[in-house]
Amino acid sequence: MNAKTQPIIYKNISELSRQLGMPEPLHPLIALVKYDTTQLSRDYAGQSFLINFYKISFKKNFRGQVKYGQGYYDFEEGGLAFLAPNQLVTMSGDEQAYEGYTLYFHADLILNYPLGKTIHQYGFFAYAVNEALFLSKKEKNVMASLFDSIAIELNTNTDAFSQDVLVSQIELLLNHSNRFYNRQFLTRKVIHHDLISQMDTYLAGRFAEPLRSIPTVLEVAKHLQVSPRYLNDMLKSLTGQSGQQHIHNRLIEEAKLMLSTTQLRVAEVAYRLGFEHPQSFNKLFKSQANTSPSEFRQSFS
C-alpha cells in the first residue's frame, strides 16, 4: 500500500514544524511562518494531512489559478484559506510558486477567551480550499500588516499581556476576513447568482418526481460542488436567507402550484414533497404563506 494513502496526523504545532523543516515555534500554542509551497507541494504531492489546530494561509503574489467549482479563477492579488482542527486536506502538488505566511494556533490558546466560544461563527473555517478568500491589493496590504503585527508580538519578550494581545490580533484578523468575504460575495455576483440558478434548477428537477425526503443543504451543496457552509453564507449575503430557508421557499412554491392546479389531497401533496407527516407540511406551509394549505386551495375555488 502506498504510504501516501494514509493521512499524517499532527497533534501539535511543534511536531508539524519539525516534520516540514519549519523553524521551531516561539510559542507552543501558536506559530507564524513564511514558506514556499512550490517545494512543499512537490515533496508532499498526494499526501493527506490531519492537524489538531487551526491554520490560516495567507498567499501573497500568487502566480497561477485556483479551481472554484467547475471553473478557474485568477488569484494574482493573493488570498486567504482557512482550516479548522481535524479537517483532512491533501497536497495537490500543482500550485505554482508564491510567497506567503501560515498562522497555526491551537484551540487551547483561545480557550479562556470569548473567541474560544465564538470562533465557530466564522464560517470560512468550514469552507473548501477552492473557496478561498480572494484579496484586492488594498485588502492584501491590510492582512499583511496584521500578520506582521503578530510576528512582532511573537518575537517580543513574553509578559502577562502577551496571550491577550495575540488572541486580540487573531480576532481582528478573523473580523477583517469576515468583512472581505462579504465583499467577495457581493462583487462576484455573476458567479454566485449562477450558483443560485443551478441550485433552483436542481431543486426543480427533484420536485418533478415524488420525493422520498426533503432536499437538504448538504445534498444541494454536494451537487453544486461547494461546501455547505459556503453555500449558506453566500445565500445569506445575497438573499438574506439560509440554504434551508431557500429550499423551504422553493418547496412551498411547488406546493402552491400543486394545490392550485391538481386535485391531490393536502396529505398527498405533503407526501409527494418528501414530508413523512402532513402535520409538518401544514406547519411549514402556514409559517411561509401565512395561511394553511386548505385555505390556500379554497382561495382558488
N, C-alpha and C positions, 0 to 999 in steps of 0.2 A: 504493500500500500504506500502511495506517495505521502511523504511526511507532511506536505503542504495541505493535505485534505483534513488534517487535524488542526483545529484552531489553537493558537498560542494564547494562553491566559496569563495576564499580568495583574497581580493583586495590589501592587503598589507602584508608585512613580519611580522609585529608585531602581527597582527591578527592570522596568522598561528602559530606563536611561542606560543601564549597563548593557542590555541586550542590543540596543540600537547605536551604541557608541556615543551617546549624548553626554554632555558634562554632568557631573554629579549634582543633583538639585541642592540648592541652598537651604531649602526648607522641605521637610519630609512630606508635607501635605500639598505643596504647590511647586510648580516648576514652569519656567518660561524659557524656551529655547529657540534659537534660529536654526534653520535647517534647509537642505536642498533635497527635494523629493525625487529629483532625477535619479540620484544614486540609491536612495531608499526604495523607490518603486522597482528599480531593476533588480536589486538584491532580494526583494521580498514579493515579487510579482506572483500573484496567485495565492499568496499566503493569507489566511484568515487570522484576525486578532480579536480578542475579547478583553477589554480593560475594565477595571473596577473603580474607575474615577471619571470625571468629566474631562472633555477635550474640546478646545476651541482652536481651529486652524485659521490663521489669517494669511491669505495669499496676496503677495504684493507683486505687481508687474508680471502676472501670469501670462505666458505666451502659449496660447492654444485655445481649445474649446472644451466645453463641458456638455455632456448629454443631458437633456432635460426631456423626459418622456420619450417621444419619437423624434425629437429634433435636437439640433446642436446650437448652442448659443455662445457668442464670443464672451471671453472672460478677461479681456485686456486690462480692465481697470482694477483687477484684484477682487477678492471677496472673502467671505467667512463661511465655514462649515462647522457644525456643532455635533457633538457626540455625548450621549448620556452613559452612565455606568452600565456595564453588562449588555451593550449592544455589539453585535457581531459585524465586523467590517472586513472587506477583502481588498488587498492592494491590487489595483488593475494593472499597473506597470506600463500604462500607455500615456501617462501625463507627460507634458513637456516641462522644461525647466522653469522654476520660479523661485523668487526669494520669499521668505515668509517666517512667521512666528507660529509656534504652537504653545498654547497655555494648557497645562494639566493642573487640575486641582481635585482633591479628594472631598467626598461629601462631609467628612469629619471636620474639614476646615470651616464650613459654614453651619455646622450642626446646631450651635447655640446662638445663632443669629436669625433674625426674621427671614433672611434669604433662604435659610435651610428649610423653611416651611413653604416658601413661595416659589422656589426655583422650578417646580413642576408646571407653573403657569407660563413659563417661557416655552411655548410650543415647539420652537425650532429645534430643540434638543431631540425631538421625535421625527424630524424631517429626514428624508433620504439624502445622501450626499449630493445627488444630482439636483437637489432643491436648495442649493447653496444660496447665500445672500450675495448678490452682485452689487458692487460698490462703485459709485462715481468717484472721480478724483477727489472731490471735496470730502466725501464720506470716508474715503480711504485715509485721508490725512487725519481726520478726527480719530479713527480707530488706531492709527499708528501712534498718535500721541498718547492714547490710553494704554497701549501695550508698553510704550516707552516709560510711562509713569509706573507701571507695575514692575518693570525691570529695575528702575531706580530704587523702588521700595525694597525689592528683594536683595539688592546689593547694599542696603543701608543696615547698619548695626541693629540687631533686634532689640526692641524695648517693649514696654507694656502696651503700646498702641499699635504695634506692627500688624497684628492679625486684624484689628479693627479697620485699619487703613486698607489692607489687602482685600478684605471682604467688601468694603465700600467701593473699591476700584472695580472689582468683578461685577458688582451690581450695576455700576454705572455703565460698564461695557455692555451688559445684557440689556439695559434700558435703551441704549443707543441702537442696539441690534433690533429691538422691537420696533423702534421708530423707522429704521431703514427698511425693514421687511414690509411695513405698512406702505411705505413709499413704493417699494417694488411691486406690490400687488396692484397699486394704482397706475403706475407707469407702464406696466406690462399688461394692460387691459386686453389687448388683442389676443395674447396668448391665453390669458385666464378666461376670457369670455368664450374662447374656443373650447376650453375645458368644460365650462358650464354647458355649452351646446352639446358636447359629446356626452356629458352626463345625462342631459334630458333625452337625447336620442336613445341612450342605453335603457333608461327607465321606460320610455315609450315602448321599446321592444319587449321589455319584461312584462309590461301591463297588457300587451297584446294577447297573452295566453294566461290561463288561470295560474295564480301564484301559489306555491306551497308555503312560502313565508314572505314577509315584508322585506324588500331590499334593504340592506344595511350600508352604512358609510364604508365599512371595511370592504364589502363586496364591490361597491362602486369605485372606490379608490384603487382597488386591485385591477379592475377593468381599465381605468384611466392611466394606470402605471404611475401613480403618485402615492405618497404616504397619507394615511387617513387624517393625521393632524394637519398636514399642509392643506389638504382639501378643505377641512373645516375652517382653518384660519383664512384661507383665500376667499371662501364664500362669505365669512363674517365681514371681511374687509370690504367686499364689493357689493354684497346684498343685505348685510345685517343679519343674515340667518346662518345657523349652523348647518352642517351636512344633513343631519337628521331632520331638521325643520324643512329644508329644501325638499327632501324625499317625501315628507309628510304632505307638503303643499301639492306636489305632483300627484300624490296618491289621492288626495281629496278632489283634485280637479278631475281625475279619472273617475272617481266615484260619482261626482256630479253628472258627468257625461252618461254613465250607465243608468243613473236614476232618472234622467230626463229623456233618454232615448230607447230604453228597454223596459220590458215588463218583469225583469228579475226582482224577486223579493229582496228586501233590505238585507236579510241574512245571507242570501245568495251573493249579493254584491260584496259583502264582507268577506265571505269565503274565497271568492274569485280574486280578491285583492290581498290574500295571504293572512287574514286575521283568523286566529283559532276560535275566537269568541266574538259574536256580533256585538256584545256589550262594549268591547274595547273599540270596535269600529264606531259605534254610536257616540262614544265619549270623545274620540279624536275628531270626528266629523263636527260635532257641536262646538268643540273648542276652536275649530278652524273657521267654520261657516256661521257661527252664532245661531244655528238652528239645527234641529235633528234631521236625519236623513228622510224620515217620513214626512216631516213638514216641508222640507225642500221639494220632495216629489209632488206634494199636493199643490205647491205654488205653480206647477206646470199644468195642472188639471183645468 
